[in-house]
Every structure is written in structure tokens, then in C-alpha cells.
Amino acid sequence: MTRTDTGAGAEAGLRRSLGLGDAVVVGLGSMIGAGVFAAPAPAARAAGSGLLPGLAVAAVVAYCNASSSARLAARYPASGGTYVYGRERLGAFWGYLAGWSFVVGKTASCAAMALTVGAYVWPAQAHAVAVAAVVALTAVNYGGVQKSAWLTRAVVAVVLAVLAAVVAGCLGSGGFDGGRLASGDAAGAGGVLQAAGLLFFAFAGYARIATLGEEVRDPARTIPRAIPLALGIALAVYACVAVAALGVLGADGLARADAPLADAVRAAGVPGLVPVVRAGAAVAALGSLLALILGVSRTTLAMARDRHLPGALAAVHPRFHVPHRAELAVGAVVAVLAATVDVRGAIGFSSFGVLAYYALANASAWTLDAAPRARAVPLVGLVGCAALAFALPWTSVATGAGVLAVGVAAYGARRWAAGR
């Protein structure tokens, strides 16, 4: 049976205020974020001219994950996402492991996104700008999920407009050559899988729709519609951007780019778009940060309800109907990280953790129906997540496995202490 009680300290419940459009926007705000401005370059370095096949592999795995997440969210419309699904379908330990993977990995991602904002807005004061961004967006989230959805809608509109200008500028220029889409050194299957692993996280934002399960109206109908719709829009956007950048820079040029989309519009002969791209990247990072804080705080709420985290974090504000203590705690941790550490080069474990999170989502969905046909999609998703996770650079795999081991040790210690 689904557990949606708020537990001690949660005198009020979360308010169901998000419709289909709001849910789609929240997902897009997570998927069409700073990654679209940066991910094509490392993916091109990994796959060479196999970048587009890598994007296709990432999309297939993301589709399987989205389908599994949608089915589970319709059955268990509670905050927490795969933490709840794993707990209900696989057992308490697996749910905890999913929640741990999400909270730890995405908290680091929040700090990275905040520092990305600082790097684009004021590089000399990147840490100060990052902290200010975290404080401001935590305040927006504190005021209610509907306000967050409105701000996310504005962010998505700006980023889509910037990306449309980039695509139009590249495709309409004399520098675009369709022959470059398949030019350059082709990587083997390992390179394509690694590129898919890097690009996969462009699509991982649909989890934010599921983690807001208690704040969506008619979740059994809305969430299964919102997740594939948001994923489809994101895939179309990423495909257009990848084709535009490849057609101007080629795989080798894209692999060498520090700022791929800015370099693409410059090479296309429209340097006037460079500052627009920089501004768009900053806005996109803000949108990703906003959605990430939403998702992490809701999973924190769910884990606090089960006492895997301090029970005080399960409180829901009686007026704003948000998990205010969880949001403030997440905001404080992210602000400290953003002020003191440059985590952009040290969050490889986040990639590994998110794939572990979705592997558990697929394993949970596999238990919903014994029919072989119904189990095919979650099986493909589970195998795909494992393949992409272990295709990542070995440092990411080692760090990610280490972080998961720390979580397992903490769970074991808690169970041991409770049994004494």
C-alpha cells in the first residue's frame, strides 16, 4: 500500500496545484538546461562522428526510464520518486539506495549549476553569484510550487528562444555543410556508449515530474502524459541543436570547443549571437538549479518521513504547502558547497548515481506486471542504465561506486543501532 502520510511534524499536506502544462514545463526546465550548452563537446570527444547515434541511444534509454517512471508515478503519486517506488516494490533498502543516489548526486549537481550561473554572469565573482542564485531560488521555492512553475515557464521560454536563434543562425548560414554530420573519426561502440552516457543526463529531468507527485492534479492521468511529452520535446530540441552544431563545426571542431554553441554561431558568421548564447546559458543554468532544488527537497521530505533523514525535515508549511525545512536544508548545503568548492570537475559520481537511480526505477517497474511484453521496456531500461553507467570514465565509476558504498554503510549502521 502506498504510504503518503506526512508523519510527525508535517501538520499540513502538499497542495495539488500543478496541471499538465505546469508538469511539462517543470520537466523541460530540468532537461533543457545548461547541459545543452555544454554536453555536445564532451560527447563529440567520446564518439566523434558517432555523436548522433550516441544521442539516439541516450534517447532510447531515457524513453524506457520515462515509461517506467510514468507507470510507477501513476500507481504511487507521492513525493520522492524512485525512493518511494523502490521502497514499495523492492523493499526498504532499495528505496533508500535510490533516494541516497538521488539526493547526494543531485545536491552536487545543484552546486555545479549555481557555479555555472556565476561563471557566465560574473566570472570574477562566480562563487558570490552562485550563492546569491541559490538563496534567491530557494526563496522562490519556499513561496510555493506554483510560483516555481511560473518562473520555470519563463526560463524555458527564454532558453527555447535562444536555442531557436542558434539553430536558425547555423542552418541558414553559408558555413553549414550537411556532409560534416558524418565526417571525422568514428568511435567504436564504447565511444558511442560513453557519449550516450554523457548525453543521457540531458533527458534525466523528467524525474522532477515524478518527484512532485503529491503536487500534481489528477496524478494518475497527468504524470503519464507529462513525462513522455516533455521527453519528446527535449529530444527534438537536442537533435536540432546537435545537427546545427555538427553541420558548422564538424565532430572534430565540436570536440575542441570550450563553449560549443557560442563557437558554432561564431563559425556560422553570426558573432552577434555570442552574448545571447552566454545569457541563454546562464538562464538555462538557473532553470536547472530551480528544478533540481525542487526535486532534491521532495526526495528529502520522503526520506525524512521514513526517518532515513532527520524527521524534522518532513514538516510541510501550513500556508505555502511546501516542505519548507527540507528546502531550507537543501538550499543551505548547496550554498555552502557553491561558496567553498568548485565542484564542476568533481561530480562524476552524480552521473553514476543518477543511472543507478533509474536502474532501480526500471527494476521497480519490472515488478508491476508479470506479462513478458509489459516487462520488455523496463528490462531494456535496466540493461541500458547499467551499460551507460559502466561506459563512463573509470574515475566517475569509481567515485560513484564509493559514494553508493558510503550510503550502504550508513544504512547498515542505522539498522544495527536500531536493533540494539
Secondary structure, DSSP 8 states (H G I E B T S, - for coil): -------TT--S-----B-HHHHHHHHHHHHSSTHHHHTHHHHHHHHBTTHHHHHHHHHHHHHHHHHHHHHHHHH--STTTHHHHHHHHT-HHHHHHHHHHHHHHHHHHHHHHHHHHHHHH-GGGHHHHHHHHHHHHHHHHHT-HHHHHHHHHHHHHHHHHHHHHHHHHHHTSTT--GGGGG-S-B--HHHHHHHHHHHHTTSGGGHHHHHTGGGBSSHHHHHHHHHHHHHHHHHHHHHHHHHHHHHHHHHHHHHH-SSHHHHHHHHTT-GGGHHHHHHHHHHHHHHHHHHHHHHHHHHHHHHHHTTSS-GGGG---TTT-S-HHHHHHHHHHHHHHHHH---TTS-HHHHHHHHHHHHHHHHHHHTS--SHHHHHHHHHHHHHHHHHHHHS-HHHHHHHHHHHHHHHHHHHHHHHHHH-
